[in-house]
Amino acid sequence: MRTITINIPDTVDFDDKEALMMIASKLYEKGKLSVGQAAELVGLSKGAFLELLDSYEVSVFNYPSSDLDRDVANAKDYSI
């Protein structure tokens, strides 16, 4: 795993854990990290990480709406 150092002004009101959550949630949203990798980065379980995503305005569903449209169409093809 790679290590980076970020200098954040003292006037910014959040702690290290919140900064990691912001980074991890954005990387998850962009598809750069899996949910497991993002959770590990923050030091949380997958479930705890997923529960916090909404507070960072990141959707749990991490794929394009076009994929969802295709999934719905496929489900209709196979429904009884």
Distance bins in CASP14 RR format, pairs under 12 A and 6 or more apart:
PFRMAT RR
TARGET T0000
AUTHOR 0000-0000-0000
RMODE 2
METHOD distances of the structure
MODEL  1
1 33 0 0 0 0 0 1 0 0 0 0 0
1 37 0 0 0 0 1 0 0 0 0 0 0
1 40 0 0 0 0 1 0 0 0 0 0 0
1 41 0 0 0 0 1 0 0 0 0 0 0
2 41 0 0 0 0 0 1 0 0 0 0 0
3 41 0 0 0 0 0 1 0 0 0 0 0
4 19 0 0 0 0 0 1 0 0 0 0 0
4 20 0 0 0 0 0 1 0 0 0 0 0
4 23 0 0 0 0 1 0 0 0 0 0 0
4 41 0 0 0 0 0 1 0 0 0 0 0
5 16 0 0 0 0 0 1 0 0 0 0 0
5 19 0 0 0 0 0 1 0 0 0 0 0
6 12 0 0 0 0 0 1 0 0 0 0 0
6 14 0 0 0 0 0 1 0 0 0 0 0
6 16 0 0 0 0 1 0 0 0 0 0 0
6 19 1 0 0 1 0 0 0 0 0 0 0
6 20 0 0 0 0 1 0 0 0 0 0 0
6 22 0 0 0 0 0 1 0 0 0 0 0
6 23 0 0 0 0 1 0 0 0 0 0 0
7 19 0 0 0 0 0 1 0 0 0 0 0
8 14 0 0 0 0 1 0 0 0 0 0 0
8 15 0 0 0 0 0 1 0 0 0 0 0
8 16 0 0 0 0 1 0 0 0 0 0 0
8 18 0 0 0 0 0 1 0 0 0 0 0
8 19 1 0 0 1 0 0 0 0 0 0 0
8 20 0 0 0 0 0 1 0 0 0 0 0
8 22 0 0 0 0 0 1 0 0 0 0 0
8 23 0 0 0 0 0 1 0 0 0 0 0
9 19 0 0 0 0 0 1 0 0 0 0 0
12 18 0 0 0 0 1 0 0 0 0 0 0
12 19 0 0 0 0 1 0 0 0 0 0 0
12 22 0 0 0 0 0 1 0 0 0 0 0
13 19 0 0 0 0 0 1 0 0 0 0 0
14 20 0 0 0 0 0 1 0 0 0 0 0
14 21 0 0 0 0 1 0 0 0 0 0 0
14 22 1 0 0 1 0 0 0 0 0 0 0
14 23 0 0 0 0 0 1 0 0 0 0 0
14 56 0 0 0 0 0 1 0 0 0 0 0
15 21 0 0 0 0 1 0 0 0 0 0 0
15 22 0 0 0 0 0 1 0 0 0 0 0
16 22 0 0 0 0 0 1 0 0 0 0 0
16 23 0 0 0 0 0 1 0 0 0 0 0
16 41 0 0 0 0 0 1 0 0 0 0 0
16 42 0 0 0 0 0 1 0 0 0 0 0
16 43 0 0 0 0 0 1 0 0 0 0 0
17 23 0 0 0 0 0 1 0 0 0 0 0
17 24 0 0 0 0 0 1 0 0 0 0 0
17 41 0 0 0 0 0 1 0 0 0 0 0
17 42 1 0 0 1 0 0 0 0 0 0 0
17 43 0 0 0 0 1 0 0 0 0 0 0
17 44 0 0 0 0 1 0 0 0 0 0 0
17 48 0 0 0 0 0 1 0 0 0 0 0
17 49 0 0 0 0 0 1 0 0 0 0 0
17 52 0 0 0 0 0 1 0 0 0 0 0
18 24 0 0 0 0 0 1 0 0 0 0 0
18 25 0 0 0 0 0 1 0 0 0 0 0
18 42 0 0 0 0 1 0 0 0 0 0 0
18 52 0 0 0 0 0 1 0 0 0 0 0
18 55 0 0 0 0 0 1 0 0 0 0 0
18 56 0 0 0 0 1 0 0 0 0 0 0
19 25 0 0 0 0 0 1 0 0 0 0 0
19 26 0 0 0 0 0 1 0 0 0 0 0
19 41 0 0 0 0 0 1 0 0 0 0 0
19 42 0 0 0 0 1 0 0 0 0 0 0
19 56 0 0 0 0 0 1 0 0 0 0 0
20 26 0 0 0 0 0 1 0 0 0 0 0
20 27 0 0 0 0 0 1 0 0 0 0 0
20 33 0 0 0 0 0 1 0 0 0 0 0
20 38 0 0 0 0 1 0 0 0 0 0 0
20 39 0 0 0 0 0 1 0 0 0 0 0
20 40 0 0 0 0 0 1 0 0 0 0 0
20 41 1 0 0 1 0 0 0 0 0 0 0
20 42 1 0 1 0 0 0 0 0 0 0 0
20 43 1 0 0 1 0 0 0 0 0 0 0
20 44 0 0 0 0 1 0 0 0 0 0 0
20 49 0 0 0 0 0 1 0 0 0 0 0
20 52 0 0 0 0 0 1 0 0 0 0 0
20 56 0 0 0 0 0 1 0 0 0 0 0
21 27 0 0 0 0 0 1 0 0 0 0 0
21 28 0 0 0 0 0 1 0 0 0 0 0
21 38 0 0 0 0 1 0 0 0 0 0 0
21 39 0 0 0 0 0 1 0 0 0 0 0
21 41 0 0 0 0 1 0 0 0 0 0 0
21 42 1 0 1 0 0 0 0 0 0 0 0
21 43 0 0 0 0 1 0 0 0 0 0 0
21 44 0 0 0 0 1 0 0 0 0 0 0
21 48 0 0 0 0 0 1 0 0 0 0 0
21 49 0 0 0 0 1 0 0 0 0 0 0
21 51 0 0 0 0 0 1 0 0 0 0 0
21 52 1 0 0 1 0 0 0 0 0 0 0
21 53 0 0 0 0 1 0 0 0 0 0 0
21 54 0 0 0 0 0 1 0 0 0 0 0
21 55 0 0 0 0 1 0 0 0 0 0 0
21 56 1 0 0 1 0 0 0 0 0 0 0
21 58 0 0 0 0 1 0 0 0 0 0 0
22 28 0 0 0 0 0 1 0 0 0 0 0
22 29 0 0 0 0 0 1 0 0 0 0 0
22 38 0 0 0 0 0 1 0 0 0 0 0
22 41 0 0 0 0 0 1 0 0 0 0 0
22 42 0 0 0 0 1 0 0 0 0 0 0
22 52 0 0 0 0 0 1 0 0 0 0 0
22 53 0 0 0 0 0 1 0 0 0 0 0
22 55 0 0 0 0 0 1 0 0 0 0 0
22 56 1 0 0 1 0 0 0 0 0 0 0
22 57 0 0 0 0 0 1 0 0 0 0 0
22 58 0 0 0 0 1 0 0 0 0 0 0
23 29 0 0 0 0 0 1 0 0 0 0 0
23 30 0 0 0 0 0 1 0 0 0 0 0
23 32 0 0 0 0 0 1 0 0 0 0 0
23 33 0 0 0 0 1 0 0 0 0 0 0
23 37 0 0 0 0 0 1 0 0 0 0 0
23 38 0 0 0 0 1 0 0 0 0 0 0
23 41 1 0 0 1 0 0 0 0 0 0 0
23 42 0 0 0 0 1 0 0 0 0 0 0
23 56 0 0 0 0 0 1 0 0 0 0 0
23 58 0 0 0 0 0 1 0 0 0 0 0
24 30 0 0 0 0 0 1 0 0 0 0 0
24 31 0 0 0 0 0 1 0 0 0 0 0
24 32 0 0 0 0 1 0 0 0 0 0 0
24 33 1 0 0 1 0 0 0 0 0 0 0
24 34 0 0 0 0 0 1 0 0 0 0 0
24 35 0 0 0 0 1 0 0 0 0 0 0
24 36 0 0 0 0 1 0 0 0 0 0 0
24 37 0 0 0 0 1 0 0 0 0 0 0
24 38 1 0 1 0 0 0 0 0 0 0 0
24 39 1 0 0 1 0 0 0 0 0 0 0
24 40 0 0 0 0 1 0 0 0 0 0 0
24 41 1 0 1 0 0 0 0 0 0 0 0
24 42 1 0 1 0 0 0 0 0 0 0 0
24 43 0 0 0 0 1 0 0 0 0 0 0
24 44 0 0 0 0 1 0 0 0 0 0 0
24 46 0 0 0 0 0 1 0 0 0 0 0
24 48 0 0 0 0 0 1 0 0 0 0 0
24 49 1 0 0 1 0 0 0 0 0 0 0
24 50 0 0 0 0 0 1 0 0 0 0 0
24 52 0 0 0 0 1 0 0 0 0 0 0
24 53 0 0 0 0 1 0 0 0 0 0 0
24 56 0 0 0 0 1 0 0 0 0 0 0
24 58 0 0 0 0 1 0 0 0 0 0 0
25 31 0 0 0 0 0 1 0 0 0 0 0
25 32 0 0 0 0 0 1 0 0 0 0 0
25 33 0 0 0 0 1 0 0 0 0 0 0
25 35 0 0 0 0 0 1 0 0 0 0 0
25 38 1 0 0 1 0 0 0 0 0 0 0
25 39 0 0 0 0 0 1 0 0 0 0 0
25 41 0 0 0 0 1 0 0 0 0 0 0
25 42 0 0 0 0 1 0 0 0 0 0 0
25 44 0 0 0 0 0 1 0 0 0 0 0
25 49 0 0 0 0 1 0 0 0 0 0 0
25 50 0 0 0 0 0 1 0 0 0 0 0
25 51 0 0 0 0 0 1 0 0 0 0 0
25 52 1 0 0 1 0 0 0 0 0 0 0
25 53 1 0 1 0 0 0 0 0 0 0 0
25 54 0 0 0 0 1 0 0 0 0 0 0
25 55 0 0 0 0 1 0 0 0 0 0 0
25 56 1 0 1 0 0 0 0 0 0 0 0
25 57 0 0 0 0 1 0 0 0 0 0 0
25 58 1 0 1 0 0 0 0 0 0 0 0
25 59 0 0 0 0 0 1 0 0 0 0 0
25 60 0 0 0 0 0 1 0 0 0 0 0
25 62 0 0 0 0 0 1 0 0 0 0 0
26 32 0 0 0 0 1 0 0 0 0 0 0
26 33 0 0 0 0 1 0 0 0 0 0 0
26 38 0 0 0 0 1 0 0 0 0 0 0
26 41 0 0 0 0 0 1 0 0 0 0 0
26 42 0 0 0 0 0 1 0 0 0 0 0
26 53 0 0 0 0 0 1 0 0 0 0 0
26 56 1 0 0 1 0 0 0 0 0 0 0
26 57 0 0 0 0 1 0 0 0 0 0 0
26 58 1 0 0 1 0 0 0 0 0 0 0
26 62 0 0 0 0 0 1 0 0 0 0 0
27 33 1 0 1 0 0 0 0 0 0 0 0
27 34 0 0 0 0 1 0 0 0 0 0 0
27 35 0 0 0 0 0 1 0 0 0 0 0
27 36 0 0 0 0 0 1 0 0 0 0 0
27 37 0 0 0 0 1 0 0 0 0 0 0
27 38 1 0 0 1 0 0 0 0 0 0 0
27 39 0 0 0 0 0 1 0 0 0 0 0
27 40 0 0 0 0 0 1 0 0 0 0 0
27 41 1 0 0 1 0 0 0 0 0 0 0
27 42 0 0 0 0 0 1 0 0 0 0 0
27 49 0 0 0 0 0 1 0 0 0 0 0
27 53 0 0 0 0 0 1 0 0 0 0 0
27 56 0 0 0 0 0 1 0 0 0 0 0
27 58 0 0 0 0 1 0 0 0 0 0 0
27 62 0 0 0 0 0 1 0 0 0 0 0
28 34 1 0 0 1 0 0 0 0 0 0 0
28 35 1 0 0 1 0 0 0 0 0 0 0
28 36 0 0 0 0 1 0 0 0 0 0 0
28 37 0 0 0 0 1 0 0 0 0 0 0
28 38 1 0 1 0 0 0 0 0 0 0 0
28 39 0 0 0 0 1 0 0 0 0 0 0
28 40 0 0 0 0 0 1 0 0 0 0 0
28 41 0 0 0 0 1 0 0 0 0 0 0
28 42 0 0 0 0 0 1 0 0 0 0 0
28 44 0 0 0 0 0 1 0 0 0 0 0
28 46 0 0 0 0 0 1 0 0 0 0 0
28 49 0 0 0 0 1 0 0 0 0 0 0
28 50 0 0 0 0 1 0 0 0 0 0 0
28 52 0 0 0 0 0 1 0 0 0 0 0
28 53 1 0 0 1 0 0 0 0 0 0 0
28 56 0 0 0 0 1 0 0 0 0 0 0
28 58 1 0 0 1 0 0 0 0 0 0 0
28 59 0 0 0 0 1 0 0 0 0 0 0
28 60 0 0 0 0 1 0 0 0 0 0 0
28 61 0 0 0 0 0 1 0 0 0 0 0
28 62 1 0 0 1 0 0 0 0 0 0 0
28 63 0 0 0 0 0 1 0 0 0 0 0
29 35 0 0 0 0 0 1 0 0 0 0 0
29 38 0 0 0 0 1 0 0 0 0 0 0
29 53 0 0 0 0 1 0 0 0 0 0 0
29 54 0 0 0 0 0 1 0 0 0 0 0
29 56 0 0 0 0 1 0 0 0 0 0 0
29 57 0 0 0 0 1 0 0 0 0 0 0
29 58 1 0 1 0 0 0 0 0 0 0 0
29 59 1 0 0 1 0 0 0 0 0 0 0
29 60 0 0 0 0 0 1 0 0 0 0 0
29 61 0 0 0 0 0 1 0 0 0 0 0
29 62 1 0 0 1 0 0 0 0 0 0 0
29 63 0 0 0 0 0 1 0 0 0 0 0
29 64 0 0 0 0 0 1 0 0 0 0 0
30 38 0 0 0 0 0 1 0 0 0 0 0
30 58 0 0 0 0 1 0 0 0 0 0 0
30 62 0 0 0 0 1 0 0 0 0 0 0
30 63 0 0 0 0 0 1 0 0 0 0 0
30 64 0 0 0 0 0 1 0 0 0 0 0
31 37 0 0 0 0 1 0 0 0 0 0 0
31 38 0 0 0 0 1 0 0 0 0 0 0
31 58 0 0 0 0 0 1 0 0 0 0 0
31 59 0 0 0 0 0 1 0 0 0 0 0
31 61 0 0 0 0 0 1 0 0 0 0 0
31 62 1 0 0 1 0 0 0 0 0 0 0
31 63 0 0 0 0 1 0 0 0 0 0 0
31 64 0 0 0 0 0 1 0 0 0 0 0
32 38 0 0 0 0 1 0 0 0 0 0 0
32 41 0 0 0 0 0 1 0 0 0 0 0
32 62 0 0 0 0 0 1 0 0 0 0 0
33 39 0 0 0 0 1 0 0 0 0 0 0
33 40 0 0 0 0 1 0 0 0 0 0 0
33 41 1 0 0 1 0 0 0 0 0 0 0
33 42 0 0 0 0 0 1 0 0 0 0 0
33 46 0 0 0 0 0 1 0 0 0 0 0
33 49 0 0 0 0 0 1 0 0 0 0 0
33 58 0 0 0 0 0 1 0 0 0 0 0
33 62 0 0 0 0 1 0 0 0 0 0 0
34 40 0 0 0 0 1 0 0 0 0 0 0
34 41 0 0 0 0 0 1 0 0 0 0 0
34 46 0 0 0 0 1 0 0 0 0 0 0
34 49 0 0 0 0 0 1 0 0 0 0 0
34 50 0 0 0 0 0 1 0 0 0 0 0
34 62 0 0 0 0 1 0 0 0 0 0 0
35 41 0 0 0 0 0 1 0 0 0 0 0
35 42 0 0 0 0 0 1 0 0 0 0 0
35 44 0 0 0 0 0 1 0 0 0 0 0
35 45 0 0 0 0 0 1 0 0 0 0 0
35 46 1 0 1 0 0 0 0 0 0 0 0
35 47 0 0 0 0 1 0 0 0 0 0 0
35 48 0 0 0 0 0 1 0 0 0 0 0
35 49 1 0 0 1 0 0 0 0 0 0 0
35 50 1 0 0 1 0 0 0 0 0 0 0
35 51 0 0 0 0 0 1 0 0 0 0 0
35 52 0 0 0 0 0 1 0 0 0 0 0
35 53 0 0 0 0 1 0 0 0 0 0 0
35 58 0 0 0 0 0 1 0 0 0 0 0
35 59 0 0 0 0 0 1 0 0 0 0 0
35 60 0 0 0 0 1 0 0 0 0 0 0
35 61 0 0 0 0 0 1 0 0 0 0 0
35 62 1 0 0 1 0 0 0 0 0 0 0
36 42 0 0 0 0 1 0 0 0 0 0 0
36 43 0 0 0 0 0 1 0 0 0 0 0
36 44 0 0 0 0 1 0 0 0 0 0 0
36 45 0 0 0 0 1 0 0 0 0 0 0
36 46 1 0 1 0 0 0 0 0 0 0 0
36 47 0 0 0 0 1 0 0 0 0 0 0
36 48 0 0 0 0 0 1 0 0 0 0 0
36 49 1 0 0 1 0 0 0 0 0 0 0
36 50 0 0 0 0 1 0 0 0 0 0 0
36 62 0 0 0 0 0 1 0 0 0 0 0
37 43 0 0 0 0 0 1 0 0 0 0 0
37 44 0 0 0 0 0 1 0 0 0 0 0
37 46 0 0 0 0 1 0 0 0 0 0 0
37 49 0 0 0 0 1 0 0 0 0 0 0
37 62 0 0 0 0 0 1 0 0 0 0 0
38 44 0 0 0 0 1 0 0 0 0 0 0
38 45 0 0 0 0 0 1 0 0 0 0 0
38 46 0 0 0 0 1 0 0 0 0 0 0
38 47 0 0 0 0 0 1 0 0 0 0 0
38 48 0 0 0 0 0 1 0 0 0 0 0
38 49 1 0 1 0 0 0 0 0 0 0 0
38 50 0 0 0 0 1 0 0 0 0 0 0
38 52 0 0 0 0 0 1 0 0 0 0 0
38 53 0 0 0 0 1 0 0 0 0 0 0
38 56 0 0 0 0 0 1 0 0 0 0 0
38 58 0 0 0 0 1 0 0 0 0 0 0
38 60 0 0 0 0 0 1 0 0 0 0 0
38 62 0 0 0 0 1 0 0 0 0 0 0
39 45 1 0 0 1 0 0 0 0 0 0 0
39 46 1 0 1 0 0 0 0 0 0 0 0
39 47 1 0 0 1 0 0 0 0 0 0 0
39 48 1 0 0 1 0 0 0 0 0 0 0
39 49 1 1 0 0 0 0 0 0 0 0 0
39 50 1 0 0 1 0 0 0 0 0 0 0
39 51 0 0 0 0 0 1 0 0 0 0 0
39 52 0 0 0 0 1 0 0 0 0 0 0
39 53 0 0 0 0 0 1 0 0 0 0 0
40 46 0 0 0 0 1 0 0 0 0 0 0
40 48 0 0 0 0 0 1 0 0 0 0 0
40 49 0 0 0 0 1 0 0 0 0 0 0
41 49 0 0 0 0 1 0 0 0 0 0 0
42 48 0 0 0 0 1 0 0 0 0 0 0
42 49 1 0 0 1 0 0 0 0 0 0 0
42 50 0 0 0 0 0 1 0 0 0 0 0
42 51 0 0 0 0 0 1 0 0 0 0 0
42 52 0 0 0 0 1 0 0 0 0 0 0
42 53 0 0 0 0 0 1 0 0 0 0 0
42 56 0 0 0 0 0 1 0 0 0 0 0
43 49 0 0 0 0 1 0 0 0 0 0 0
43 52 0 0 0 0 0 1 0 0 0 0 0
44 50 0 0 0 0 1 0 0 0 0 0 0
44 51 0 0 0 0 1 0 0 0 0 0 0
44 52 1 0 0 1 0 0 0 0 0 0 0
44 53 0 0 0 0 0 1 0 0 0 0 0
45 51 0 0 0 0 1 0 0 0 0 0 0
45 52 0 0 0 0 0 1 0 0 0 0 0
46 52 0 0 0 0 0 1 0 0 0 0 0
46 53 0 0 0 0 0 1 0 0 0 0 0
46 60 0 0 0 0 0 1 0 0 0 0 0
47 53 0 0 0 0 1 0 0 0 0 0 0
47 60 0 0 0 0 1 0 0 0 0 0 0
48 55 0 0 0 0 0 1 0 0 0 0 0
49 55 0 0 0 0 0 1 0 0 0 0 0
49 56 0 0 0 0 0 1 0 0 0 0 0
49 58 0 0 0 0 0 1 0 0 0 0 0
49 60 0 0 0 0 1 0 0 0 0 0 0
49 62 0 0 0 0 0 1 0 0 0 0 0
50 56 0 0 0 0 0 1 0 0 0 0 0
50 58 0 0 0 0 1 0 0 0 0 0 0
50 59 0 0 0 0 0 1 0 0 0 0 0
50 60 1 0 1 0 0 0 0 0 0 0 0
50 61 0 0 0 0 0 1 0 0 0 0 0
50 62 0 0 0 0 0 1 0 0 0 0 0
51 58 0 0 0 0 0 1 0 0 0 0 0
51 60 0 0 0 0 1 0 0 0 0 0 0
52 58 0 0 0 0 1 0 0 0 0 0 0
52 60 0 0 0 0 0 1 0 0 0 0 0
53 59 1 0 0 1 0 0 0 0 0 0 0
53 60 1 0 1 0 0 0 0 0 0 0 0
53 61 0 0 0 0 1 0 0 0 0 0 0
53 62 0 0 0 0 1 0 0 0 0 0 0
54 60 1 0 0 1 0 0 0 0 0 0 0
54 61 0 0 0 0 0 1 0 0 0 0 0
59 65 0 0 0 0 0 1 0 0 0 0 0
59 68 0 0 0 0 0 1 0 0 0 0 0
61 67 0 0 0 0 1 0 0 0 0 0 0
61 68 1 0 0 1 0 0 0 0 0 0 0
61 71 0 0 0 0 0 1 0 0 0 0 0
62 68 0 0 0 0 0 1 0 0 0 0 0
63 69 0 0 0 0 0 1 0 0 0 0 0
63 70 0 0 0 0 0 1 0 0 0 0 0
63 71 0 0 0 0 1 0 0 0 0 0 0
64 70 0 0 0 0 1 0 0 0 0 0 0
64 71 0 0 0 0 0 1 0 0 0 0 0
65 71 0 0 0 0 0 1 0 0 0 0 0
65 72 0 0 0 0 0 1 0 0 0 0 0
66 72 0 0 0 0 0 1 0 0 0 0 0
66 73 0 0 0 0 0 1 0 0 0 0 0
67 73 0 0 0 0 0 1 0 0 0 0 0
67 74 0 0 0 0 0 1 0 0 0 0 0
68 74 0 0 0 0 0 1 0 0 0 0 0
68 75 0 0 0 0 0 1 0 0 0 0 0
69 75 0 0 0 0 0 1 0 0 0 0 0
69 76 0 0 0 0 0 1 0 0 0 0 0
70 76 0 0 0 0 0 1 0 0 0 0 0
70 77 0 0 0 0 0 1 0 0 0 0 0
71 77 0 0 0 0 0 1 0 0 0 0 0
71 78 0 0 0 0 0 1 0 0 0 0 0
72 78 0 0 0 0 0 1 0 0 0 0 0
72 79 0 0 0 0 0 1 0 0 0 0 0
73 79 0 0 0 0 0 1 0 0 0 0 0
END
